[in-house]
Amino acid sequence: MTTYAALIYAADVDWTAPEHAEEMAEYGEFGRGAAAVIRGGAALYPTSTATTVRVSGGKGGDVVTGDGPYAETKEVLTGFYLLECSDLDEAVATAARIPAAWHGVVEVRPVIPM
């Protein structure tokens, strides 16, 4: 079995807000239906809460932080799932059931064990 990261790119919204309750319920439904292969995951707060970190000059250099996302785009990384699947075909079929795939995009990548 291979572990895949299903990276969710969707609108930059606060998923904890009441107006997103219906879609969050769809994620709950997905989670229950795919529980056999889900090994972890989380939704992310909006990019306005992000802090970027760089090290100026490389290792040992000055740590420089910034507010907001790394890049401004229409769709942003809003969450992820870790899926343990037999192959890429199963991972893709599972990712197609994630609600973001219906109006955004889900990127599937194999995970390198650390």
MOPAC internal coordinates of N, CA, C and O (Angstrom, degrees):
PM7 1SCF
backbone

  N    0.0000 0     0.00 0     0.00 0    0    0    0
  C    1.4505 1     0.00 0     0.00 0    1    0    0
  C    1.5280 1   109.25 1     0.00 0    2    1    0
  O    1.2310 1   120.99 1   -39.61 1    3    2    1
  N    1.3024 1   115.72 1   140.39 1    3    2    1
  C    1.4576 1   122.73 1   178.49 1    5    3    2
  C    1.5202 1   108.94 1  -110.93 1    6    5    3
  O    1.2310 1   120.69 1   -36.11 1    7    6    5
  N    1.3261 1   116.28 1   143.89 1    7    6    5
  C    1.4572 1   120.45 1   174.09 1    9    7    6
  C    1.5237 1   108.17 1   -93.87 1   10    9    7
  O    1.2310 1   121.01 1   -46.96 1   11   10    9
  N    1.3122 1   115.67 1   133.04 1   11   10    9
  C    1.4591 1   123.13 1   178.56 1   13   11   10
  C    1.5209 1   109.01 1  -120.34 1   14   13   11
  O    1.2310 1   120.73 1   -37.48 1   15   14   13
  N    1.3231 1   116.21 1   142.52 1   15   14   13
  C    1.4589 1   121.46 1   170.61 1   17   15   14
  C    1.5197 1   106.88 1   -94.39 1   18   17   15
  O    1.2310 1   120.67 1   -54.05 1   19   18   17
  N    1.3077 1   116.32 1   125.95 1   19   18   17
  C    1.4607 1   122.32 1   173.82 1   21   19   18
  C    1.5273 1   105.66 1  -103.43 1   22   21   19
  O    1.2310 1   120.89 1   -79.23 1   23   22   21
  N    1.3327 1   115.90 1   100.77 1   23   22   21
  C    1.4642 1   122.00 1  -176.03 1   25   23   22
  C    1.5202 1   109.13 1   -90.05 1   26   25   23
  O    1.2310 1   120.54 1   -56.43 1   27   26   25
  N    1.3032 1   116.57 1   123.57 1   27   26   25
  C    1.4642 1   122.60 1  -173.09 1   29   27   26
  C    1.5243 1   109.96 1   -97.75 1   30   29   27
  O    1.2310 1   120.95 1   -57.64 1   31   30   29
  N    1.3185 1   115.80 1   122.36 1   31   30   29
  C    1.4684 1   122.48 1   176.36 1   33   31   30
  C    1.5208 1   107.82 1  -115.38 1   34   33   31
  O    1.2310 1   121.05 1   -59.68 1   35   34   33
  N    1.3198 1   115.60 1   120.32 1   35   34   33
  C    1.4693 1   120.99 1  -177.03 1   37   35   34
  C    1.5301 1   108.17 1  -150.43 1   38   37   35
  O    1.2310 1   121.21 1     7.24 1   39   38   37
  N    1.3235 1   115.29 1  -172.76 1   39   38   37
  C    1.4646 1   120.85 1   178.56 1   41   39   38
  C    1.5253 1   110.19 1   -59.58 1   42   41   39
  O    1.2310 1   120.67 1   -33.15 1   43   42   41
  N    1.3068 1   116.33 1   146.85 1   43   42   41
  C    1.4646 1   123.30 1  -178.52 1   45   43   42
  C    1.5302 1   109.07 1   -84.39 1   46   45   43
  O    1.2310 1   120.88 1   -93.81 1   47   46   45
  N    1.3265 1   115.92 1    86.19 1   47   46   45
  C    1.4654 1   121.27 1  -178.03 1   49   47   46
  C    1.5231 1   109.52 1  -129.19 1   50   49   47
  O    1.2310 1   120.92 1   -12.51 1   51   50   49
  N    1.3116 1   115.85 1   167.49 1   51   50   49
  C    1.4617 1   122.12 1   175.24 1   53   51   50
  C    1.5211 1   108.01 1   -90.11 1   54   53   51
  O    1.2310 1   120.93 1   -77.75 1   55   54   53
  N    1.3197 1   115.82 1   102.25 1   55   54   53
  C    1.4689 1   120.77 1  -175.71 1   57   55   54
  C    1.5190 1   112.54 1   -66.91 1   58   57   55
  O    1.2310 1   119.36 1   168.96 1   59   58   57
  N    1.3352 1   118.84 1   -11.04 1   59   58   57
  C    1.4660 1   120.86 1   177.18 1   61   59   58
  C    1.5257 1   111.65 1   -84.51 1   62   61   59
  O    1.2310 1   119.72 1   170.85 1   63   62   61
  N    1.3362 1   118.14 1    -9.15 1   63   62   61
  C    1.4715 1   121.76 1  -178.75 1   65   63   62
  C    1.5334 1   110.17 1   -71.37 1   66   65   63
  O    1.2310 1   120.32 1   -36.21 1   67   66   65
  N    1.3335 1   116.99 1   143.79 1   67   66   65
  C    1.4678 1   121.63 1  -177.17 1   69   67   66
  C    1.5344 1   114.44 1   -55.23 1   70   69   67
  O    1.2310 1   120.03 1   147.64 1   71   70   69
  N    1.3354 1   117.55 1   -32.36 1   71   70   69
  C    1.4650 1   119.17 1  -177.22 1   73   71   70
  C    1.5360 1   113.12 1   -68.14 1   74   73   71
  O    1.2310 1   120.27 1   170.76 1   75   74   73
  N    1.3350 1   117.10 1    -9.24 1   75   74   73
  C    1.4693 1   120.70 1   178.88 1   77   75   74
  C    1.5257 1   112.07 1  -106.63 1   78   77   75
  O    1.2310 1   120.31 1  -168.62 1   79   78   77
  N    1.3214 1   117.02 1    11.38 1   79   78   77
  C    1.4639 1   121.51 1  -176.66 1   81   79   78
  C    1.5295 1   112.13 1   -60.95 1   82   81   79
  O    1.2310 1   119.94 1   140.76 1   83   82   81
  N    1.3175 1   117.72 1   -39.24 1   83   82   81
  C    1.4685 1   120.23 1  -178.26 1   85   83   82
  C    1.5333 1   110.82 1   -64.64 1   86   85   83
  O    1.2310 1   120.55 1   135.17 1   87   86   85
  N    1.3357 1   116.56 1   -44.83 1   87   86   85
  C    1.4585 1   118.66 1   179.41 1   89   87   86
  C    1.5301 1   110.78 1   -68.76 1   90   89   87
  O    1.2310 1   119.92 1   143.59 1   91   90   89
  N    1.3323 1   117.75 1   -36.41 1   91   90   89
  C    1.4565 1   119.87 1   176.81 1   93   91   90
  C    1.5301 1   110.68 1   -63.01 1   94   93   91
  O    1.2310 1   120.42 1   146.67 1   95   94   93
  N    1.3228 1   116.80 1   -33.33 1   95   94   93
  C    1.4687 1   120.27 1   175.30 1   97   95   94
  C    1.5270 1   110.22 1   -64.19 1   98   97   95
  O    1.2310 1   120.20 1   143.69 1   99   98   97
  N    1.3383 1   117.22 1   -36.31 1   99   98   97
  C    1.4644 1   120.52 1   176.19 1  101   99   98
  C    1.5321 1   110.69 1   -64.44 1  102  101   99
  O    1.2310 1   120.33 1   141.89 1  103  102  101
  N    1.3376 1   116.97 1   -38.11 1  103  102  101
  C    1.4633 1   119.89 1   175.75 1  105  103  102
  C    1.5289 1   110.77 1   -64.72 1  106  105  103
  O    1.2310 1   120.46 1   141.31 1  107  106  105
  N    1.3182 1   116.73 1   -38.69 1  107  106  105
  C    1.4632 1   120.44 1   175.96 1  109  107  106
  C    1.5177 1   111.32 1   -61.23 1  110  109  107
  O    1.2310 1   120.90 1   138.11 1  111  110  109
  N    1.3273 1   115.88 1   -41.89 1  111  110  109
  C    1.4643 1   121.16 1   177.77 1  113  111  110
  C    1.5316 1   110.17 1   -63.22 1  114  113  111
  O    1.2310 1   120.56 1   135.96 1  115  114  113
  N    1.3364 1   116.54 1   -44.04 1  115  114  113
  C    1.4587 1   119.99 1   176.75 1  117  115  114
  C    1.5273 1   110.23 1   -59.29 1  118  117  115
  O    1.2310 1   120.36 1   133.35 1  119  118  117
  N    1.3310 1   116.91 1   -46.65 1  119  118  117
  C    1.4548 1   121.44 1  -178.94 1  121  119  118
  C    1.5195 1   113.00 1   -58.08 1  122  121  119
  O    1.2310 1   120.77 1   138.32 1  123  122  121
  N    1.3290 1   116.14 1   -41.68 1  123  122  121
  C    1.4600 1   119.32 1   178.14 1  125  123  122
  C    1.5307 1   110.69 1   -67.18 1  126  125  123
  O    1.2310 1   120.43 1   139.44 1  127  126  125
  N    1.3399 1   116.78 1   -40.56 1  127  126  125
  C    1.4618 1   120.71 1  -177.82 1  129  127  126
  C    1.5244 1   113.62 1   -71.61 1  130  129  127
  O    1.2310 1   120.13 1   151.30 1  131  130  129
  N    1.3315 1   117.35 1   -28.70 1  131  130  129
  C    1.4657 1   121.45 1  -177.41 1  133  131  130
  C    1.5255 1   111.92 1  -107.78 1  134  133  131
  O    1.2310 1   120.04 1  -164.21 1  135  134  133
  N    1.3191 1   117.52 1    15.79 1  135  134  133
  C    1.4660 1   121.38 1  -175.44 1  137  135  134
  C    1.5258 1   113.04 1   -55.51 1  138  137  135
  O    1.2310 1   119.97 1   150.03 1  139  138  137
  N    1.3170 1   117.67 1   -29.97 1  139  138  137
  C    1.4640 1   120.77 1  -177.79 1  141  139  138
  C    1.5221 1   112.88 1   -65.59 1  142  141  139
  O    1.2310 1   119.64 1   155.20 1  143  142  141
  N    1.3299 1   118.30 1   -24.80 1  143  142  141
  C    1.4667 1   120.36 1  -177.86 1  145  143  142
  C    1.5329 1   113.42 1  -113.51 1  146  145  143
  O    1.2310 1   119.53 1   167.93 1  147  146  145
  N    1.3306 1   118.50 1   -12.07 1  147  146  145
  C    1.4716 1   120.85 1  -179.56 1  149  147  146
  C    1.5221 1   109.45 1   -75.99 1  150  149  147
  O    1.2310 1   120.64 1   -54.11 1  151  150  149
  N    1.3319 1   116.37 1   125.89 1  151  150  149
  C    1.4659 1   122.43 1   178.65 1  153  151  150
  C    1.5291 1   112.38 1  -111.62 1  154  153  151
  O    1.2310 1   120.49 1   177.81 1  155  154  153
  N    1.3139 1   116.66 1    -2.19 1  155  154  153
  C    1.4552 1   121.01 1   178.39 1  157  155  154
  C    1.5033 1   109.87 1   163.94 1  158  157  155
  O    1.2310 1   121.11 1    -2.06 1  159  158  157
  N    1.3107 1   115.49 1   177.94 1  159  158  157
  C    1.4508 1   120.15 1   178.01 1  161  159  158
  C    1.5110 1   110.86 1   152.04 1  162  161  159
  O    1.2310 1   121.55 1   -10.04 1  163  162  161
  N    1.3214 1   114.63 1   169.96 1  163  162  161
  C    1.4556 1   120.20 1   179.35 1  165  163  162
  C    1.5157 1   109.63 1  -167.12 1  166  165  163
  O    1.2310 1   121.37 1   -26.48 1  167  166  165
  N    1.3209 1   114.98 1   153.52 1  167  166  165
  C    1.4605 1   121.26 1   169.35 1  169  167  166
  C    1.5287 1   106.42 1   -89.69 1  170  169  167
  O    1.2310 1   120.87 1   -27.51 1  171  170  169
  N    1.3162 1   115.94 1   152.49 1  171  170  169
  C    1.4574 1   120.69 1  -179.66 1  173  171  170
  C    1.5276 1   110.14 1  -111.20 1  174  173  171
  O    1.2310 1   120.76 1   -33.16 1  175  174  173
  N    1.3223 1   116.15 1   146.84 1  175  174  173
  C    1.4548 1   120.37 1   173.67 1  177  175  174
  C    1.5239 1   108.89 1   -67.38 1  178  177  175
  O    1.2310 1   119.45 1   -16.40 1  179  178  177
  N    1.3486 1   118.65 1   163.60 1  179  178  177
  C    1.4723 1   121.42 1  -177.66 1  181  179  178
  C    1.5305 1   112.58 1   -56.67 1  182  181  179
  O    1.2310 1   121.09 1   -20.71 1  183  182  181
  N    1.3227 1   115.52 1   159.29 1  183  182  181
  C    1.4601 1   120.90 1  -177.81 1  185  183  182
  C    1.5291 1   112.25 1   -63.32 1  186  185  183
  O    1.2310 1   119.75 1   161.57 1  187  186  185
  N    1.3172 1   118.09 1   -18.43 1  187  186  185
  C    1.4665 1   119.86 1   177.41 1  189  187  186
  C    1.5223 1   111.09 1   -64.03 1  190  189  187
  O    1.2310 1   120.00 1   163.49 1  191  190  189
  N    1.3315 1   117.61 1   -16.51 1  191  190  189
  C    1.4647 1   121.28 1   178.36 1  193  191  190
  C    1.5289 1   111.95 1   -94.89 1  194  193  191
  O    1.2310 1   120.20 1   178.28 1  195  194  193
  N    1.3298 1   117.22 1    -1.72 1  195  194  193
  C    1.4725 1   121.52 1  -175.31 1  197  195  194
  C    1.5229 1   112.18 1   -75.48 1  198  197  195
  O    1.2310 1   121.37 1   -29.50 1  199  198  197
  N    1.3088 1   114.99 1   150.50 1  199  198  197
  C    1.4581 1   123.40 1   170.77 1  201  199  198
  C    1.5137 1   106.93 1  -127.61 1  202  201  199
  O    1.2310 1   120.41 1   -54.92 1  203  202  201
  N    1.3344 1   116.82 1   125.08 1  203  202  201
  C    1.4521 1   120.18 1   176.18 1  205  203  202
  C    1.5260 1   109.01 1   -91.70 1  206  205  203
  O    1.2310 1   120.65 1   -34.04 1  207  206  205
  N    1.3209 1   116.37 1   145.96 1  207  206  205
  C    1.4586 1   121.98 1  -178.08 1  209  207  206
  C    1.5257 1   108.59 1  -127.69 1  210  209  207
  O    1.2310 1   121.02 1   -50.96 1  211  210  209
  N    1.3266 1   115.66 1   129.04 1  211  210  209
  C    1.4600 1   122.48 1   175.40 1  213  211  210
  C    1.5241 1   107.26 1  -132.68 1  214  213  211
  O    1.2310 1   121.17 1   -25.12 1  215  214  213
  N    1.3340 1   115.37 1   154.88 1  215  214  213
  C    1.4562 1   120.47 1   173.56 1  217  215  214
  C    1.5198 1   106.54 1  -116.21 1  218  217  215
  O    1.2310 1   121.19 1   -71.58 1  219  218  217
  N    1.3175 1   115.32 1   108.42 1  219  218  217
  C    1.4566 1   122.47 1  -178.65 1  221  219  218
  C    1.5286 1   109.70 1   -69.00 1  222  221  219
  O    1.2310 1   120.75 1   -55.43 1  223  222  221
  N    1.3141 1   116.18 1   124.57 1  223  222  221
  C    1.4576 1   119.74 1   179.48 1  225  223  222
  C    1.5118 1   113.80 1    86.51 1  226  225  223
  O    1.2310 1   119.41 1  -174.47 1  227  226  225
  N    1.3280 1   118.73 1     5.53 1  227  226  225
  C    1.4623 1   121.01 1   178.09 1  229  227  226
  C    1.5127 1   112.98 1    85.18 1  230  229  227
  O    1.2310 1   120.80 1    14.84 1  231  230  229
  N    1.3170 1   116.07 1  -165.16 1  231  230  229
  C    1.4644 1   123.20 1  -176.26 1  233  231  230
  C    1.5285 1   110.56 1   -50.13 1  234  233  231
  O    1.2310 1   121.63 1   -50.78 1  235  234  233
  N    1.3439 1   114.48 1   129.22 1  235  234  233
  C    1.4553 1   120.10 1   178.97 1  237  235  234
  C    1.5188 1   114.47 1    84.55 1  238  237  235
  O    1.2310 1   120.58 1   177.10 1  239  238  237
  N    1.3417 1   116.50 1    -2.90 1  239  238  237
  C    1.4588 1   120.18 1  -178.88 1  241  239  238
  C    1.5129 1   112.37 1   -79.65 1  242  241  239
  O    1.2310 1   121.25 1     8.22 1  243  242  241
  N    1.3188 1   115.21 1  -171.78 1  243  242  241
  C    1.4594 1   121.37 1   179.67 1  245  243  242
  C    1.5183 1   110.47 1   -74.76 1  246  245  243
  O    1.2310 1   120.75 1   -44.46 1  247  246  245
  N    1.3272 1   116.18 1   135.54 1  247  246  245
  C    1.4578 1   121.98 1   176.16 1  249  247  246
  C    1.5190 1   107.92 1   -83.18 1  250  249  247
  O    1.2310 1   120.85 1   -55.15 1  251  250  249
  N    1.3291 1   115.97 1   124.85 1  251  250  249
  C    1.4630 1   122.46 1  -179.16 1  253  251  250
  C    1.5232 1   107.43 1  -119.80 1  254  253  251
  O    1.2310 1   120.29 1   -54.37 1  255  254  253
  N    1.3329 1   117.04 1   125.63 1  255  254  253
  C    1.4549 1   120.94 1   178.76 1  257  255  254
  C    1.5192 1   110.28 1  -113.02 1  258  257  255
  O    1.2310 1   121.04 1   -23.64 1  259  258  257
  N    1.3104 1   115.62 1   156.36 1  259  258  257
  C    1.4563 1   121.71 1   177.39 1  261  259  258
  C    1.5151 1   110.13 1  -141.52 1  262  261  259
  O    1.2310 1   120.65 1   -22.67 1  263  262  261
  N    1.3187 1   116.36 1   157.33 1  263  262  261
  C    1.4631 1   121.01 1   178.12 1  265  263  262
  C    1.5186 1   109.89 1   -88.27 1  266  265  263
  O    1.2310 1   121.56 1   -30.22 1  267  266  265
  N    1.3161 1   114.63 1   149.78 1  267  266  265
  C    1.4554 1   120.11 1   172.77 1  269  267  266
  C    1.5095 1   113.97 1    84.10 1  270  269  267
  O    1.2310 1   121.01 1     3.98 1  271  270  269
  N    1.3220 1   115.68 1  -176.02 1  271  270  269
  C    1.4655 1   120.72 1  -174.06 1  273  271  270
  C    1.5286 1   112.05 1   -74.16 1  274  273  271
  O    1.2310 1   121.41 1   -15.68 1  275  274  273
  N    1.3025 1   114.91 1   164.32 1  275  274  273
  C    1.4666 1   121.98 1   177.23 1  277  275  274
  C    1.5197 1   110.37 1   -65.07 1  278  277  275
  O    1.2310 1   120.48 1   138.79 1  279  278  277
  N    1.3305 1   116.69 1   -41.21 1  279  278  277
  C    1.4710 1   121.34 1  -179.61 1  281  279  278
  C    1.5203 1   109.01 1  -139.99 1  282  281  279
  O    1.2310 1   120.69 1   -30.27 1  283  282  281
  N    1.3090 1   116.29 1   149.73 1  283  282  281
  C    1.4563 1   119.99 1   176.85 1  285  283  282
  C    1.5195 1   109.00 1   -92.65 1  286  285  283
  O    1.2310 1   120.74 1   -56.62 1  287  286  285
  N    1.3258 1   116.19 1   123.38 1  287  286  285
  C    1.4532 1   122.44 1   179.20 1  289  287  286
  C    1.5138 1   109.34 1  -143.12 1  290  289  287
  O    1.2310 1   120.76 1   -12.42 1  291  290  289
  N    1.3156 1   116.16 1   167.58 1  291  290  289
  C    1.4656 1   121.22 1   178.91 1  293  291  290
  C    1.5325 1   110.29 1   -69.54 1  294  293  291
  O    1.2310 1   120.62 1   135.63 1  295  294  293
  N    1.3212 1   116.42 1   -44.37 1  295  294  293
  C    1.4568 1   121.19 1   178.55 1  297  295  294
  C    1.5241 1   107.99 1  -111.20 1  298  297  295
  O    1.2310 1   120.56 1   -42.30 1  299  298  297
  N    1.3238 1   116.53 1   137.70 1  299  298  297
  C    1.4567 1   121.74 1  -176.66 1  301  299  298
  C    1.5247 1   109.69 1  -125.11 1  302  301  299
  O    1.2310 1   121.00 1   -16.39 1  303  302  301
  N    1.3232 1   115.69 1   163.61 1  303  302  301
  C    1.4577 1   120.62 1   175.39 1  305  303  302
  C    1.5230 1   108.15 1   -67.17 1  306  305  303
  O    1.2310 1   120.61 1   -65.79 1  307  306  305
  N    1.3340 1   116.43 1   114.21 1  307  306  305
  C    1.4653 1   120.29 1  -176.22 1  309  307  306
  C    1.5215 1   112.96 1  -112.26 1  310  309  307
  O    1.2310 1   120.25 1   173.53 1  311  310  309
  N    1.3213 1   117.12 1    -6.47 1  311  310  309
  C    1.4587 1   119.74 1   179.46 1  313  311  310
  C    1.5107 1   110.55 1   169.51 1  314  313  311
  O    1.2310 1   121.45 1     3.18 1  315  314  313
  N    1.3200 1   114.83 1  -176.82 1  315  314  313
  C    1.4653 1   119.56 1  -179.03 1  317  315  314
  C    1.5196 1   109.95 1  -160.05 1  318  317  315
  O    1.2310 1   121.29 1   -19.93 1  319  318  317
  N    1.3126 1   115.13 1   160.07 1  319  318  317
  C    1.4575 1   123.19 1   168.90 1  321  319  318
  C    1.5169 1   107.11 1  -127.28 1  322  321  319
  O    1.2310 1   120.11 1   -31.83 1  323  322  321
  N    1.3142 1   117.39 1   148.17 1  323  322  321
  C    1.4531 1   122.60 1   167.10 1  325  323  322
  C    1.5170 1   106.40 1  -103.59 1  326  325  323
  O    1.2310 1   120.96 1   -59.01 1  327  326  325
  N    1.3101 1   115.77 1   120.99 1  327  326  325
  C    1.4591 1   121.66 1  -175.50 1  329  327  326
  C    1.5225 1   109.71 1  -116.45 1  330  329  327
  O    1.2310 1   120.21 1   -49.74 1  331  330  329
  N    1.3098 1   117.21 1   130.26 1  331  330  329
  C    1.4644 1   120.64 1   174.73 1  333  331  330
  C    1.5220 1   107.32 1  -102.36 1  334  333  331
  O    1.2310 1   121.13 1   -71.56 1  335  334  333
  N    1.3257 1   115.44 1   108.44 1  335  334  333
  C    1.4583 1   121.39 1  -173.45 1  337  335  334
  C    1.5248 1   110.54 1  -127.23 1  338  337  335
  O    1.2310 1   120.98 1   -21.14 1  339  338  337
  N    1.3202 1   115.74 1   158.86 1  339  338  337
  C    1.4600 1   120.48 1  -178.82 1  341  339  338
  C    1.5185 1   112.14 1   -69.79 1  342  341  339
  O    1.2310 1   120.29 1   150.77 1  343  342  341
  N    1.3424 1   117.04 1   -29.23 1  343  342  341
  C    1.4662 1   120.47 1   179.89 1  345  343  342
  C    1.5285 1   109.49 1  -164.61 1  346  345  343
  O    1.2310 1   121.09 1    -2.71 1  347  346  345
  N    1.3216 1   115.51 1   177.29 1  347  346  345
  C    1.4620 1   120.71 1  -178.75 1  349  347  346
  C    1.5257 1   111.79 1   -61.46 1  350  349  347
  O    1.2310 1   119.90 1   143.23 1  351  350  349
  N    1.3188 1   117.80 1   -36.77 1  351  350  349
  C    1.4671 1   120.30 1   179.91 1  353  351  350
  C    1.5266 1   111.13 1   -59.13 1  354  353  351
  O    1.2310 1   120.28 1   136.59 1  355  354  353
  N    1.3364 1   117.07 1   -43.41 1  355  354  353
  C    1.4604 1   120.08 1   178.57 1  357  355  354
  C    1.5270 1   110.50 1   -66.99 1  358  357  355
  O    1.2310 1   120.23 1   140.94 1  359  358  357
  N    1.3343 1   117.17 1   -39.06 1  359  358  357
  C    1.4681 1   120.68 1   179.06 1  361  359  358
  C    1.5243 1   110.71 1   -63.77 1  362  361  359
  O    1.2310 1   120.18 1   138.04 1  363  362  361
  N    1.3284 1   117.27 1   -41.96 1  363  362  361
  C    1.4678 1   121.28 1   178.87 1  365  363  362
  C    1.5268 1   110.35 1   -65.75 1  366  365  363
  O    1.2310 1   120.28 1   136.34 1  367  366  365
  N    1.3211 1   117.07 1   -43.66 1  367  366  365
  C    1.4726 1   120.05 1   179.14 1  369  367  366
  C    1.5292 1   110.54 1   -61.74 1  370  369  367
  O    1.2310 1   120.16 1   141.65 1  371  370  369
  N    1.3243 1   117.31 1   -38.35 1  371  370  369
  C    1.4638 1   121.12 1   177.85 1  373  371  370
  C    1.5258 1   110.11 1   -68.29 1  374  373  371
  O    1.2310 1   120.40 1   134.01 1  375  374  373
  N    1.3271 1   116.83 1   -45.99 1  375  374  373
  C    1.4668 1   121.18 1  -179.59 1  377  375  374
  C    1.5246 1   111.66 1   -60.56 1  378  377  375
  O    1.2310 1   119.87 1   147.33 1  379  378  377
  N    1.3127 1   117.86 1   -32.67 1  379  378  377
  C    1.4669 1   121.34 1   179.38 1  381  379  378
  C    1.5211 1   111.96 1   -65.99 1  382  381  379
  O    1.2310 1   120.08 1   163.38 1  383  382  381
  N    1.3301 1   117.45 1   -16.62 1  383  382  381
  C    1.4705 1   121.64 1   178.08 1  385  383  382
  C    1.5212 1   112.38 1   -91.09 1  386  385  383
  O    1.2310 1   119.88 1   172.25 1  387  386  385
  N    1.3475 1   117.84 1    -7.75 1  387  386  385
  C    1.4645 1   121.10 1   177.58 1  389  387  386
  C    1.5331 1   107.89 1   -73.38 1  390  389  387
  O    1.2310 1   119.42 1   -52.17 1  391  390  389
  N    1.3336 1   118.72 1   127.83 1  391  390  389
  C    1.4648 1   120.72 1  -175.60 1  393  391  390
  C    1.5302 1   115.12 1   -50.11 1  394  393  391
  O    1.2310 1   118.99 1   145.85 1  395  394  393
  N    1.3215 1   119.53 1   -34.15 1  395  394  393
  C    1.4709 1   121.02 1  -179.70 1  397  395  394
  C    1.5225 1   112.17 1   -62.02 1  398  397  395
  O    1.2310 1   119.79 1   153.56 1  399  398  397
  N    1.3145 1   118.01 1   -26.44 1  399  398  397
  C    1.4668 1   120.88 1  -179.72 1  401  399  398
  C    1.5251 1   111.39 1   -66.45 1  402  401  399
  O    1.2310 1   120.08 1   161.67 1  403  402  401
  N    1.3123 1   117.46 1   -18.33 1  403  402  401
  C    1.4676 1   121.38 1  -177.59 1  405  403  402
  C    1.5187 1   112.14 1   -82.90 1  406  405  403
  O    1.2310 1   119.48 1   161.14 1  407  406  405
  N    1.3362 1   118.59 1   -18.86 1  407  406  405
  C    1.4746 1   120.76 1  -177.62 1  409  407  406
  C    1.5211 1   112.80 1  -144.47 1  410  409  407
  O    1.2310 1   120.15 1   177.35 1  411  410  409
  N    1.3106 1   117.32 1    -2.65 1  411  410  409
  C    1.4603 1   123.61 1   177.75 1  413  411  410
  C    1.5142 1   107.43 1  -132.64 1  414  413  411
  O    1.2310 1   120.92 1    46.34 1  415  414  413
  N    1.3098 1   115.85 1  -133.66 1  415  414  413
  C    1.4638 1   119.87 1   177.99 1  417  415  414
  C    1.5250 1   108.83 1  -149.85 1  418  417  415
  O    1.2310 1   121.18 1   -32.81 1  419  418  417
  N    1.3290 1   115.35 1   147.19 1  419  418  417
  C    1.4604 1   121.60 1   174.58 1  421  419  418
  C    1.5268 1   106.94 1  -121.80 1  422  421  419
  O    1.2310 1   121.03 1   -59.61 1  423  422  421
  N    1.3124 1   115.63 1   120.39 1  423  422  421
  C    1.4697 1   121.71 1   178.11 1  425  423  422
  C    1.5253 1   108.53 1   -94.53 1  426  425  423
  O    1.2310 1   120.53 1   -51.29 1  427  426  425
  N    1.3299 1   116.60 1   128.71 1  427  426  425
  C    1.4583 1   121.51 1  -179.39 1  429  427  426
  C    1.5220 1   109.05 1  -110.68 1  430  429  427
  O    1.2310 1   120.94 1   -53.15 1  431  430  429
  N    1.3412 1   115.80 1   126.85 1  431  430  429
  C    1.4653 1   121.15 1   179.44 1  433  431  430
  C    1.5215 1   110.27 1  -138.33 1  434  433  431
  O    1.2310 1   120.14 1   -39.79 1  435  434  433
  N    1.3306 1   117.33 1   140.21 1  435  434  433
  C    1.4655 1   118.65 1   173.45 1  437  435  434
  C    1.5284 1   109.59 1   -67.96 1  438  437  435
  O    1.2310 1   121.40 1   -32.17 1  439  438  437
  N    1.3214 1   114.92 1   147.83 1  439  438  437
  C    1.4637 1   122.12 1  -178.16 1  441  439  438
  C    1.5294 1   108.79 1   -99.92 1  442  441  439
  O    1.2310 1   120.71 1   -44.88 1  443  442  441
  N    1.3174 1   116.24 1   135.12 1  443  442  441
  C    1.4625 1   121.46 1   175.10 1  445  443  442
  C    1.5253 1   107.72 1   -86.75 1  446  445  443
  O    1.2310 1   119.76 1   -61.14 1  447  446  445
  N    1.3275 1   118.07 1   118.86 1  447  446  445
  C    1.4821 1   119.08 1   178.33 1  449  447  446
  C    1.5198 1   110.67 1   -61.62 1  450  449  447
  O    1.2310 1   120.46 1   -42.01 1  451  450  449
  N    1.3155 1   116.73 1   137.99 1  451  450  449
  C    1.4698 1   121.25 1  -179.22 1  453  451  450
  C    1.5135 1   109.32 1  -109.36 1  454  453  451
  O    1.2310 1   120.10 1   180.00 1  455  454  453

